[in-house]
Amino acid sequence: MEKKLEFTERAKNQISKITKSDAKKYFRIAVKGGGCSGFKYNFTFDNKVEKDDILFDQAVIDKISLSIIEGSTIDFKKEMIGESFIINNPKASASCGCGLSFSV
């Protein structure tokens, strides 16, 4: 069964841009416990793919995190207050104002 995540062109372009250096080979997306709504998105960089990771071009996500955000769309937004990756997660029943914390 294929795991589904959608990346917008803006997100793909930004991930490609930031993973060109050897120090930032992969863009890692993870879901961690915490935040004001129960879970929070975590974006980091990695140089390796672990055995429980799923690879989406230059983005990697572990299987447990993927099960929580499967069906989501990953986007990258540039606004006056800054730039950030945004996850539109249809499984999220609530989220906080910052958009990084959510509950399912």
Phi and psi restraints in degrees (range 20) as a CNS / XPLOR table:
assign (resid 1 and name C) (resid 2 and name N)
       (resid 2 and name CA) (resid 2 and name C) 1.0 -79.8 20.0 2
assign (resid 2 and name N) (resid 2 and name CA)
       (resid 2 and name C) (resid 3 and name N) 1.0 133.8 20.0 2
assign (resid 2 and name C) (resid 3 and name N)
       (resid 3 and name CA) (resid 3 and name C) 1.0 -83.2 20.0 2
assign (resid 3 and name N) (resid 3 and name CA)
       (resid 3 and name C) (resid 4 and name N) 1.0 136.5 20.0 2
assign (resid 3 and name C) (resid 4 and name N)
       (resid 4 and name CA) (resid 4 and name C) 1.0 -114.1 20.0 2
assign (resid 4 and name N) (resid 4 and name CA)
       (resid 4 and name C) (resid 5 and name N) 1.0 123.1 20.0 2
assign (resid 4 and name C) (resid 5 and name N)
       (resid 5 and name CA) (resid 5 and name C) 1.0 -140.9 20.0 2
assign (resid 5 and name N) (resid 5 and name CA)
       (resid 5 and name C) (resid 6 and name N) 1.0 141.8 20.0 2
assign (resid 5 and name C) (resid 6 and name N)
       (resid 6 and name CA) (resid 6 and name C) 1.0 -112.4 20.0 2
assign (resid 6 and name N) (resid 6 and name CA)
       (resid 6 and name C) (resid 7 and name N) 1.0 136.3 20.0 2
assign (resid 6 and name C) (resid 7 and name N)
       (resid 7 and name CA) (resid 7 and name C) 1.0 -115.1 20.0 2
assign (resid 7 and name N) (resid 7 and name CA)
       (resid 7 and name C) (resid 8 and name N) 1.0 128.7 20.0 2
assign (resid 7 and name C) (resid 8 and name N)
       (resid 8 and name CA) (resid 8 and name C) 1.0 -70.6 20.0 2
assign (resid 8 and name N) (resid 8 and name CA)
       (resid 8 and name C) (resid 9 and name N) 1.0 164.3 20.0 2
assign (resid 8 and name C) (resid 9 and name N)
       (resid 9 and name CA) (resid 9 and name C) 1.0 -60.7 20.0 2
assign (resid 9 and name N) (resid 9 and name CA)
       (resid 9 and name C) (resid 10 and name N) 1.0 -38.3 20.0 2
assign (resid 9 and name C) (resid 10 and name N)
       (resid 10 and name CA) (resid 10 and name C) 1.0 -60.4 20.0 2
assign (resid 10 and name N) (resid 10 and name CA)
       (resid 10 and name C) (resid 11 and name N) 1.0 -43.5 20.0 2
assign (resid 10 and name C) (resid 11 and name N)
       (resid 11 and name CA) (resid 11 and name C) 1.0 -66.7 20.0 2
assign (resid 11 and name N) (resid 11 and name CA)
       (resid 11 and name C) (resid 12 and name N) 1.0 -44.8 20.0 2
assign (resid 11 and name C) (resid 12 and name N)
       (resid 12 and name CA) (resid 12 and name C) 1.0 -59.4 20.0 2
assign (resid 12 and name N) (resid 12 and name CA)
       (resid 12 and name C) (resid 13 and name N) 1.0 -44.3 20.0 2
assign (resid 12 and name C) (resid 13 and name N)
       (resid 13 and name CA) (resid 13 and name C) 1.0 -64.0 20.0 2
assign (resid 13 and name N) (resid 13 and name CA)
       (resid 13 and name C) (resid 14 and name N) 1.0 -41.8 20.0 2
assign (resid 13 and name C) (resid 14 and name N)
       (resid 14 and name CA) (resid 14 and name C) 1.0 -68.7 20.0 2
assign (resid 14 and name N) (resid 14 and name CA)
       (resid 14 and name C) (resid 15 and name N) 1.0 -40.7 20.0 2
assign (resid 14 and name C) (resid 15 and name N)
       (resid 15 and name CA) (resid 15 and name C) 1.0 -63.1 20.0 2
assign (resid 15 and name N) (resid 15 and name CA)
       (resid 15 and name C) (resid 16 and name N) 1.0 -43.3 20.0 2
assign (resid 15 and name C) (resid 16 and name N)
       (resid 16 and name CA) (resid 16 and name C) 1.0 -60.9 20.0 2
assign (resid 16 and name N) (resid 16 and name CA)
       (resid 16 and name C) (resid 17 and name N) 1.0 -42.4 20.0 2
assign (resid 16 and name C) (resid 17 and name N)
       (resid 17 and name CA) (resid 17 and name C) 1.0 -63.3 20.0 2
assign (resid 17 and name N) (resid 17 and name CA)
       (resid 17 and name C) (resid 18 and name N) 1.0 -43.6 20.0 2
assign (resid 17 and name C) (resid 18 and name N)
       (resid 18 and name CA) (resid 18 and name C) 1.0 -84.4 20.0 2
assign (resid 18 and name N) (resid 18 and name CA)
       (resid 18 and name C) (resid 19 and name N) 1.0 -13.6 20.0 2
assign (resid 18 and name C) (resid 19 and name N)
       (resid 19 and name CA) (resid 19 and name C) 1.0 -102.1 20.0 2
assign (resid 19 and name N) (resid 19 and name CA)
       (resid 19 and name C) (resid 20 and name N) 1.0 12.9 20.0 2
assign (resid 19 and name C) (resid 20 and name N)
       (resid 20 and name CA) (resid 20 and name C) 1.0 -71.6 20.0 2
assign (resid 20 and name N) (resid 20 and name CA)
       (resid 20 and name C) (resid 21 and name N) 1.0 -26.9 20.0 2
assign (resid 20 and name C) (resid 21 and name N)
       (resid 21 and name CA) (resid 21 and name C) 1.0 -84.0 20.0 2
assign (resid 21 and name N) (resid 21 and name CA)
       (resid 21 and name C) (resid 22 and name N) 1.0 154.8 20.0 2
assign (resid 21 and name C) (resid 22 and name N)
       (resid 22 and name CA) (resid 22 and name C) 1.0 -64.6 20.0 2
assign (resid 22 and name N) (resid 22 and name CA)
       (resid 22 and name C) (resid 23 and name N) 1.0 -28.0 20.0 2
assign (resid 22 and name C) (resid 23 and name N)
       (resid 23 and name CA) (resid 23 and name C) 1.0 -73.1 20.0 2
assign (resid 23 and name N) (resid 23 and name CA)
       (resid 23 and name C) (resid 24 and name N) 1.0 -19.0 20.0 2
assign (resid 23 and name C) (resid 24 and name N)
       (resid 24 and name CA) (resid 24 and name C) 1.0 -131.3 20.0 2
assign (resid 24 and name N) (resid 24 and name CA)
       (resid 24 and name C) (resid 25 and name N) 1.0 68.7 20.0 2
assign (resid 24 and name C) (resid 25 and name N)
       (resid 25 and name CA) (resid 25 and name C) 1.0 -73.2 20.0 2
assign (resid 25 and name N) (resid 25 and name CA)
       (resid 25 and name C) (resid 26 and name N) 1.0 -38.1 20.0 2
assign (resid 25 and name C) (resid 26 and name N)
       (resid 26 and name CA) (resid 26 and name C) 1.0 -128.2 20.0 2
assign (resid 26 and name N) (resid 26 and name CA)
       (resid 26 and name C) (resid 27 and name N) 1.0 146.0 20.0 2
assign (resid 26 and name C) (resid 27 and name N)
       (resid 27 and name CA) (resid 27 and name C) 1.0 -98.2 20.0 2
assign (resid 27 and name N) (resid 27 and name CA)
       (resid 27 and name C) (resid 28 and name N) 1.0 115.8 20.0 2
assign (resid 27 and name C) (resid 28 and name N)
       (resid 28 and name CA) (resid 28 and name C) 1.0 -99.6 20.0 2
assign (resid 28 and name N) (resid 28 and name CA)
       (resid 28 and name C) (resid 29 and name N) 1.0 129.4 20.0 2
assign (resid 28 and name C) (resid 29 and name N)
       (resid 29 and name CA) (resid 29 and name C) 1.0 -111.6 20.0 2
assign (resid 29 and name N) (resid 29 and name CA)
       (resid 29 and name C) (resid 30 and name N) 1.0 130.4 20.0 2
assign (resid 29 and name C) (resid 30 and name N)
       (resid 30 and name CA) (resid 30 and name C) 1.0 -141.9 20.0 2
assign (resid 30 and name N) (resid 30 and name CA)
       (resid 30 and name C) (resid 31 and name N) 1.0 157.7 20.0 2
assign (resid 30 and name C) (resid 31 and name N)
       (resid 31 and name CA) (resid 31 and name C) 1.0 -113.1 20.0 2
assign (resid 31 and name N) (resid 31 and name CA)
       (resid 31 and name C) (resid 32 and name N) 1.0 126.7 20.0 2
assign (resid 31 and name C) (resid 32 and name N)
       (resid 32 and name CA) (resid 32 and name C) 1.0 -119.8 20.0 2
assign (resid 32 and name N) (resid 32 and name CA)
       (resid 32 and name C) (resid 33 and name N) 1.0 155.1 20.0 2
assign (resid 32 and name C) (resid 33 and name N)
       (resid 33 and name CA) (resid 33 and name C) 1.0 -73.2 20.0 2
assign (resid 33 and name N) (resid 33 and name CA)
       (resid 33 and name C) (resid 34 and name N) 1.0 144.1 20.0 2
assign (resid 33 and name C) (resid 34 and name N)
       (resid 34 and name CA) (resid 34 and name C) 1.0 128.6 20.0 2
assign (resid 34 and name N) (resid 34 and name CA)
       (resid 34 and name C) (resid 35 and name N) 1.0 -166.9 20.0 2
assign (resid 34 and name C) (resid 35 and name N)
       (resid 35 and name CA) (resid 35 and name C) 1.0 79.0 20.0 2
assign (resid 35 and name N) (resid 35 and name CA)
       (resid 35 and name C) (resid 36 and name N) 1.0 172.6 20.0 2
assign (resid 35 and name C) (resid 36 and name N)
       (resid 36 and name CA) (resid 36 and name C) 1.0 -77.8 20.0 2
assign (resid 36 and name N) (resid 36 and name CA)
       (resid 36 and name C) (resid 37 and name N) 1.0 -9.3 20.0 2
assign (resid 36 and name C) (resid 37 and name N)
       (resid 37 and name CA) (resid 37 and name C) 1.0 -117.0 20.0 2
assign (resid 37 and name N) (resid 37 and name CA)
       (resid 37 and name C) (resid 38 and name N) 1.0 4.5 20.0 2
assign (resid 37 and name C) (resid 38 and name N)
       (resid 38 and name CA) (resid 38 and name C) 1.0 115.8 20.0 2
assign (resid 38 and name N) (resid 38 and name CA)
       (resid 38 and name C) (resid 39 and name N) 1.0 -44.4 20.0 2
assign (resid 38 and name C) (resid 39 and name N)
       (resid 39 and name CA) (resid 39 and name C) 1.0 -126.4 20.0 2
assign (resid 39 and name N) (resid 39 and name CA)
       (resid 39 and name C) (resid 40 and name N) 1.0 156.5 20.0 2
assign (resid 39 and name C) (resid 40 and name N)
       (resid 40 and name CA) (resid 40 and name C) 1.0 -140.6 20.0 2
assign (resid 40 and name N) (resid 40 and name CA)
       (resid 40 and name C) (resid 41 and name N) 1.0 149.4 20.0 2
assign (resid 40 and name C) (resid 41 and name N)
       (resid 41 and name CA) (resid 41 and name C) 1.0 -80.9 20.0 2
assign (resid 41 and name N) (resid 41 and name CA)
       (resid 41 and name C) (resid 42 and name N) 1.0 141.5 20.0 2
assign (resid 41 and name C) (resid 42 and name N)
       (resid 42 and name CA) (resid 42 and name C) 1.0 -128.2 20.0 2
assign (resid 42 and name N) (resid 42 and name CA)
       (resid 42 and name C) (resid 43 and name N) 1.0 122.9 20.0 2
assign (resid 42 and name C) (resid 43 and name N)
       (resid 43 and name CA) (resid 43 and name C) 1.0 -114.3 20.0 2
assign (resid 43 and name N) (resid 43 and name CA)
       (resid 43 and name C) (resid 44 and name N) 1.0 122.2 20.0 2
assign (resid 43 and name C) (resid 44 and name N)
       (resid 44 and name CA) (resid 44 and name C) 1.0 -141.0 20.0 2
assign (resid 44 and name N) (resid 44 and name CA)
       (resid 44 and name C) (resid 45 and name N) 1.0 -175.7 20.0 2
assign (resid 44 and name C) (resid 45 and name N)
       (resid 45 and name CA) (resid 45 and name C) 1.0 -119.3 20.0 2
assign (resid 45 and name N) (resid 45 and name CA)
       (resid 45 and name C) (resid 46 and name N) 1.0 152.3 20.0 2
assign (resid 45 and name C) (resid 46 and name N)
       (resid 46 and name CA) (resid 46 and name C) 1.0 -147.5 20.0 2
assign (resid 46 and name N) (resid 46 and name CA)
       (resid 46 and name C) (resid 47 and name N) 1.0 155.3 20.0 2
assign (resid 46 and name C) (resid 47 and name N)
       (resid 47 and name CA) (resid 47 and name C) 1.0 -105.0 20.0 2
assign (resid 47 and name N) (resid 47 and name CA)
       (resid 47 and name C) (resid 48 and name N) 1.0 -0.4 20.0 2
assign (resid 47 and name C) (resid 48 and name N)
       (resid 48 and name CA) (resid 48 and name C) 1.0 -143.0 20.0 2
assign (resid 48 and name N) (resid 48 and name CA)
       (resid 48 and name C) (resid 49 and name N) 1.0 159.7 20.0 2
assign (resid 48 and name C) (resid 49 and name N)
       (resid 49 and name CA) (resid 49 and name C) 1.0 -106.5 20.0 2
assign (resid 49 and name N) (resid 49 and name CA)
       (resid 49 and name C) (resid 50 and name N) 1.0 125.8 20.0 2
assign (resid 49 and name C) (resid 50 and name N)
       (resid 50 and name CA) (resid 50 and name C) 1.0 -83.6 20.0 2
assign (resid 50 and name N) (resid 50 and name CA)
       (resid 50 and name C) (resid 51 and name N) 1.0 165.9 20.0 2
assign (resid 50 and name C) (resid 51 and name N)
       (resid 51 and name CA) (resid 51 and name C) 1.0 -64.5 20.0 2
assign (resid 51 and name N) (resid 51 and name CA)
       (resid 51 and name C) (resid 52 and name N) 1.0 -26.5 20.0 2
assign (resid 51 and name C) (resid 52 and name N)
       (resid 52 and name CA) (resid 52 and name C) 1.0 -98.5 20.0 2
assign (resid 52 and name N) (resid 52 and name CA)
       (resid 52 and name C) (resid 53 and name N) 1.0 16.4 20.0 2
assign (resid 52 and name C) (resid 53 and name N)
       (resid 53 and name CA) (resid 53 and name C) 1.0 -92.2 20.0 2
assign (resid 53 and name N) (resid 53 and name CA)
       (resid 53 and name C) (resid 54 and name N) 1.0 149.8 20.0 2
assign (resid 53 and name C) (resid 54 and name N)
       (resid 54 and name CA) (resid 54 and name C) 1.0 -110.9 20.0 2
assign (resid 54 and name N) (resid 54 and name CA)
       (resid 54 and name C) (resid 55 and name N) 1.0 132.2 20.0 2
assign (resid 54 and name C) (resid 55 and name N)
       (resid 55 and name CA) (resid 55 and name C) 1.0 -99.9 20.0 2
assign (resid 55 and name N) (resid 55 and name CA)
       (resid 55 and name C) (resid 56 and name N) 1.0 129.5 20.0 2
assign (resid 55 and name C) (resid 56 and name N)
       (resid 56 and name CA) (resid 56 and name C) 1.0 -121.4 20.0 2
assign (resid 56 and name N) (resid 56 and name CA)
       (resid 56 and name C) (resid 57 and name N) 1.0 89.5 20.0 2
assign (resid 56 and name C) (resid 57 and name N)
       (resid 57 and name CA) (resid 57 and name C) 1.0 55.1 20.0 2
assign (resid 57 and name N) (resid 57 and name CA)
       (resid 57 and name C) (resid 58 and name N) 1.0 -113.7 20.0 2
assign (resid 57 and name C) (resid 58 and name N)
       (resid 58 and name CA) (resid 58 and name C) 1.0 -97.6 20.0 2
assign (resid 58 and name N) (resid 58 and name CA)
       (resid 58 and name C) (resid 59 and name N) 1.0 5.5 20.0 2
assign (resid 58 and name C) (resid 59 and name N)
       (resid 59 and name CA) (resid 59 and name C) 1.0 -103.2 20.0 2
assign (resid 59 and name N) (resid 59 and name CA)
       (resid 59 and name C) (resid 60 and name N) 1.0 138.9 20.0 2
assign (resid 59 and name C) (resid 60 and name N)
       (resid 60 and name CA) (resid 60 and name C) 1.0 -126.1 20.0 2
assign (resid 60 and name N) (resid 60 and name CA)
       (resid 60 and name C) (resid 61 and name N) 1.0 148.6 20.0 2
assign (resid 60 and name C) (resid 61 and name N)
       (resid 61 and name CA) (resid 61 and name C) 1.0 -148.1 20.0 2
assign (resid 61 and name N) (resid 61 and name CA)
       (resid 61 and name C) (resid 62 and name N) 1.0 138.2 20.0 2
assign (resid 61 and name C) (resid 62 and name N)
       (resid 62 and name CA) (resid 62 and name C) 1.0 -73.8 20.0 2
assign (resid 62 and name N) (resid 62 and name CA)
       (resid 62 and name C) (resid 63 and name N) 1.0 157.2 20.0 2
assign (resid 62 and name C) (resid 63 and name N)
       (resid 63 and name CA) (resid 63 and name C) 1.0 -60.6 20.0 2
assign (resid 63 and name N) (resid 63 and name CA)
       (resid 63 and name C) (resid 64 and name N) 1.0 -37.9 20.0 2
assign (resid 63 and name C) (resid 64 and name N)
       (resid 64 and name CA) (resid 64 and name C) 1.0 -66.6 20.0 2
assign (resid 64 and name N) (resid 64 and name CA)
       (resid 64 and name C) (resid 65 and name N) 1.0 -45.8 20.0 2
assign (resid 64 and name C) (resid 65 and name N)
       (resid 65 and name CA) (resid 65 and name C) 1.0 -62.6 20.0 2
assign (resid 65 and name N) (resid 65 and name CA)
       (resid 65 and name C) (resid 66 and name N) 1.0 -40.9 20.0 2
assign (resid 65 and name C) (resid 66 and name N)
       (resid 66 and name CA) (resid 66 and name C) 1.0 -62.0 20.0 2
assign (resid 66 and name N) (resid 66 and name CA)
       (resid 66 and name C) (resid 67 and name N) 1.0 -37.5 20.0 2
assign (resid 66 and name C) (resid 67 and name N)
       (resid 67 and name CA) (resid 67 and name C) 1.0 -62.9 20.0 2
assign (resid 67 and name N) (resid 67 and name CA)
       (resid 67 and name C) (resid 68 and name N) 1.0 -27.1 20.0 2
assign (resid 67 and name C) (resid 68 and name N)
       (resid 68 and name CA) (resid 68 and name C) 1.0 -82.3 20.0 2
assign (resid 68 and name N) (resid 68 and name CA)
       (resid 68 and name C) (resid 69 and name N) 1.0 -33.6 20.0 2
assign (resid 68 and name C) (resid 69 and name N)
       (resid 69 and name CA) (resid 69 and name C) 1.0 -111.7 20.0 2
assign (resid 69 and name N) (resid 69 and name CA)
       (resid 69 and name C) (resid 70 and name N) 1.0 8.1 20.0 2
assign (resid 69 and name C) (resid 70 and name N)
       (resid 70 and name CA) (resid 70 and name C) 1.0 -55.4 20.0 2
assign (resid 70 and name N) (resid 70 and name CA)
       (resid 70 and name C) (resid 71 and name N) 1.0 137.1 20.0 2
assign (resid 70 and name C) (resid 71 and name N)
       (resid 71 and name CA) (resid 71 and name C) 1.0 92.1 20.0 2
assign (resid 71 and name N) (resid 71 and name CA)
       (resid 71 and name C) (resid 72 and name N) 1.0 -2.0 20.0 2
assign (resid 71 and name C) (resid 72 and name N)
       (resid 72 and name CA) (resid 72 and name C) 1.0 -82.4 20.0 2
assign (resid 72 and name N) (resid 72 and name CA)
       (resid 72 and name C) (resid 73 and name N) 1.0 162.9 20.0 2
assign (resid 72 and name C) (resid 73 and name N)
       (resid 73 and name CA) (resid 73 and name C) 1.0 -113.3 20.0 2
assign (resid 73 and name N) (resid 73 and name CA)
       (resid 73 and name C) (resid 74 and name N) 1.0 128.9 20.0 2
assign (resid 73 and name C) (resid 74 and name N)
       (resid 74 and name CA) (resid 74 and name C) 1.0 -98.6 20.0 2
assign (resid 74 and name N) (resid 74 and name CA)
       (resid 74 and name C) (resid 75 and name N) 1.0 126.9 20.0 2
assign (resid 74 and name C) (resid 75 and name N)
       (resid 75 and name CA) (resid 75 and name C) 1.0 -129.7 20.0 2
assign (resid 75 and name N) (resid 75 and name CA)
       (resid 75 and name C) (resid 76 and name N) 1.0 164.9 20.0 2
assign (resid 75 and name C) (resid 76 and name N)
       (resid 76 and name CA) (resid 76 and name C) 1.0 -127.3 20.0 2
assign (resid 76 and name N) (resid 76 and name CA)
       (resid 76 and name C) (resid 77 and name N) 1.0 126.2 20.0 2
assign (resid 76 and name C) (resid 77 and name N)
       (resid 77 and name CA) (resid 77 and name C) 1.0 -119.2 20.0 2
assign (resid 77 and name N) (resid 77 and name CA)
       (resid 77 and name C) (resid 78 and name N) 1.0 138.9 20.0 2
assign (resid 77 and name C) (resid 78 and name N)
       (resid 78 and name CA) (resid 78 and name C) 1.0 -112.8 20.0 2
assign (resid 78 and name N) (resid 78 and name CA)
       (resid 78 and name C) (resid 79 and name N) 1.0 120.4 20.0 2
assign (resid 78 and name C) (resid 79 and name N)
       (resid 79 and name CA) (resid 79 and name C) 1.0 -130.8 20.0 2
assign (resid 79 and name N) (resid 79 and name CA)
       (resid 79 and name C) (resid 80 and name N) 1.0 172.1 20.0 2
assign (resid 79 and name C) (resid 80 and name N)
       (resid 80 and name CA) (resid 80 and name C) 1.0 -60.1 20.0 2
assign (resid 80 and name N) (resid 80 and name CA)
       (resid 80 and name C) (resid 81 and name N) 1.0 -31.0 20.0 2
assign (resid 80 and name C) (resid 81 and name N)
       (resid 81 and name CA) (resid 81 and name C) 1.0 -85.8 20.0 2
assign (resid 81 and name N) (resid 81 and name CA)
       (resid 81 and name C) (resid 82 and name N) 1.0 -5.4 20.0 2
assign (resid 81 and name C) (resid 82 and name N)
       (resid 82 and name CA) (resid 82 and name C) 1.0 144.5 20.0 2
assign (resid 82 and name N) (resid 82 and name CA)
       (resid 82 and name C) (resid 83 and name N) 1.0 -174.2 20.0 2
assign (resid 82 and name C) (resid 83 and name N)
       (resid 83 and name CA) (resid 83 and name C) 1.0 -116.0 20.0 2
assign (resid 83 and name N) (resid 83 and name CA)
       (resid 83 and name C) (resid 84 and name N) 1.0 145.2 20.0 2
assign (resid 83 and name C) (resid 84 and name N)
       (resid 84 and name CA) (resid 84 and name C) 1.0 -162.8 20.0 2
assign (resid 84 and name N) (resid 84 and name CA)
       (resid 84 and name C) (resid 85 and name N) 1.0 155.7 20.0 2
assign (resid 84 and name C) (resid 85 and name N)
       (resid 85 and name CA) (resid 85 and name C) 1.0 -84.7 20.0 2
assign (resid 85 and name N) (resid 85 and name CA)
       (resid 85 and name C) (resid 86 and name N) 1.0 140.0 20.0 2
assign (resid 85 and name C) (resid 86 and name N)
       (resid 86 and name CA) (resid 86 and name C) 1.0 -124.0 20.0 2
assign (resid 86 and name N) (resid 86 and name CA)
       (resid 86 and name C) (resid 87 and name N) 1.0 136.0 20.0 2
assign (resid 86 and name C) (resid 87 and name N)
       (resid 87 and name CA) (resid 87 and name C) 1.0 -112.6 20.0 2
assign (resid 87 and name N) (resid 87 and name CA)
       (resid 87 and name C) (resid 88 and name N) 1.0 119.4 20.0 2
assign (resid 87 and name C) (resid 88 and name N)
       (resid 88 and name CA) (resid 88 and name C) 1.0 -94.1 20.0 2
assign (resid 88 and name N) (resid 88 and name CA)
       (resid 88 and name C) (resid 89 and name N) 1.0 98.3 20.0 2
assign (resid 88 and name C) (resid 89 and name N)
       (resid 89 and name CA) (resid 89 and name C) 1.0 -103.0 20.0 2
assign (resid 89 and name N) (resid 89 and name CA)
       (resid 89 and name C) (resid 90 and name N) 1.0 109.5 20.0 2
assign (resid 89 and name C) (resid 90 and name N)
       (resid 90 and name CA) (resid 90 and name C) 1.0 -67.3 20.0 2
assign (resid 90 and name N) (resid 90 and name CA)
       (resid 90 and name C) (resid 91 and name N) 1.0 -15.8 20.0 2
assign (resid 90 and name C) (resid 91 and name N)
       (resid 91 and name CA) (resid 91 and name C) 1.0 -83.4 20.0 2
assign (resid 91 and name N) (resid 91 and name CA)
       (resid 91 and name C) (resid 92 and name N) 1.0 -13.8 20.0 2
assign (resid 91 and name C) (resid 92 and name N)
       (resid 92 and name CA) (resid 92 and name C) 1.0 -72.1 20.0 2
assign (resid 92 and name N) (resid 92 and name CA)
       (resid 92 and name C) (resid 93 and name N) 1.0 123.5 20.0 2
assign (resid 92 and name C) (resid 93 and name N)
       (resid 93 and name CA) (resid 93 and name C) 1.0 -89.5 20.0 2
assign (resid 93 and name N) (resid 93 and name CA)
       (resid 93 and name C) (resid 94 and name N) 1.0 -20.3 20.0 2
assign (resid 93 and name C) (resid 94 and name N)
       (resid 94 and name CA) (resid 94 and name C) 1.0 -156.6 20.0 2
assign (resid 94 and name N) (resid 94 and name CA)
       (resid 94 and name C) (resid 95 and name N) 1.0 154.4 20.0 2
assign (resid 94 and name C) (resid 95 and name N)
       (resid 95 and name CA) (resid 95 and name C) 1.0 -147.3 20.0 2
assign (resid 95 and name N) (resid 95 and name CA)
       (resid 95 and name C) (resid 96 and name N) 1.0 160.9 20.0 2
assign (resid 95 and name C) (resid 96 and name N)
       (resid 96 and name CA) (resid 96 and name C) 1.0 -89.1 20.0 2
assign (resid 96 and name N) (resid 96 and name CA)
       (resid 96 and name C) (resid 97 and name N) 1.0 175.2 20.0 2
assign (resid 96 and name C) (resid 97 and name N)
       (resid 97 and name CA) (resid 97 and name C) 1.0 -63.2 20.0 2
assign (resid 97 and name N) (resid 97 and name CA)
       (resid 97 and name C) (resid 98 and name N) 1.0 -29.3 20.0 2
assign (resid 97 and name C) (resid 98 and name N)
       (resid 98 and name CA) (resid 98 and name C) 1.0 -76.3 20.0 2
assign (resid 98 and name N) (resid 98 and name CA)
       (resid 98 and name C) (resid 99 and name N) 1.0 -18.4 20.0 2
assign (resid 98 and name C) (resid 99 and name N)
       (resid 99 and name CA) (resid 99 and name C) 1.0 82.8 20.0 2
assign (resid 99 and name N) (resid 99 and name CA)
       (resid 99 and name C) (resid 100 and name N) 1.0 -1.3 20.0 2
assign (resid 99 and name C) (resid 100 and name N)
       (resid 100 and name CA) (resid 100 and name C) 1.0 -99.1 20.0 2
assign (resid 100 and name N) (resid 100 and name CA)
       (resid 100 and name C) (resid 101 and name N) 1.0 -13.2 20.0 2
assign (resid 100 and name C) (resid 101 and name N)
       (resid 101 and name CA) (resid 101 and name C) 1.0 -117.0 20.0 2
assign (resid 101 and name N) (resid 101 and name CA)
       (resid 101 and name C) (resid 102 and name N) 1.0 140.5 20.0 2
assign (resid 101 and name C) (resid 102 and name N)
       (resid 102 and name CA) (resid 102 and name C) 1.0 -155.0 20.0 2
assign (resid 102 and name N) (resid 102 and name CA)
       (resid 102 and name C) (resid 103 and name N) 1.0 167.6 20.0 2
assign (resid 102 and name C) (resid 103 and name N)
       (resid 103 and name CA) (resid 103 and name C) 1.0 -129.6 20.0 2
assign (resid 103 and name N) (resid 103 and name CA)
       (resid 103 and name C) (resid 104 and name N) 1.0 155.4 20.0 2
